């Protein structure tokens, strides 16, 4: 089991300055941040997976709502 850090560093200045991200819809940006959170909280940080198994789009849709 990995050592769980208490927080993820996230630079809002970079988030707001990234014009390619700003061009995405509000919904897409919300989905993006939720996916980042899922990857942070998962077993293998940086990957959309549970117990080394990739999450399928249906499952992600249910989790995200």
N, C-alpha and C positions, 0 to 999 in steps of 0.2 A: 504494500500500500504506500502511495506517495505521501509526502508531507504536504498537507493542504495549507496553502497560504490564505490569510484572512481576507485578502482583497486583490483585485486585479487592477493594475495600473492602466488607466484609460485617459488619454490626453484629449480633452474636449476641444482645445484650440485646434488640434490637427483635424478632428472630426468636422468642425465647423468650417475650416479653411479648405477642405478637400472638395473642389468644385465638382468632380465626378460623382462624389457621394451626394452633394447638395442637389444635383440634377435628378436623383432618384425621388420617387414619390415618398410621401410621409409614411405610407404603409410599408413600402420596401425598406425604408430605414428602420422602422420599428421591428420588422421581421429580422433584419440584419443584427440588431442589437440583442434580440432574443436568442438568435442562433449563437452569437458570441457567448452569451450567458450559459447556454446549454453546453457549449464546448468547454467553458471554464469549469463548470460544475461536474462534468463527466469524469469517467474513470481514466481517460486518456486525453489530457488537455490538448486542445487544438483540433480535435477530431469529433465529428458527430457520430459517436458510437457508444455502445454500452457493452461492457465486457468484451472489448475488441471486435464487436459486431457492428457494422455500419447501421445507422438508423435509416429506415426507408421513409419516403415522402409521406406516406399515410400516417405513420407513427409521429413524425415531426408535426404534421398538421394537427393531430389530436393534442399533442403536448402544447403547441403554440396557441391553439384555439382558433 
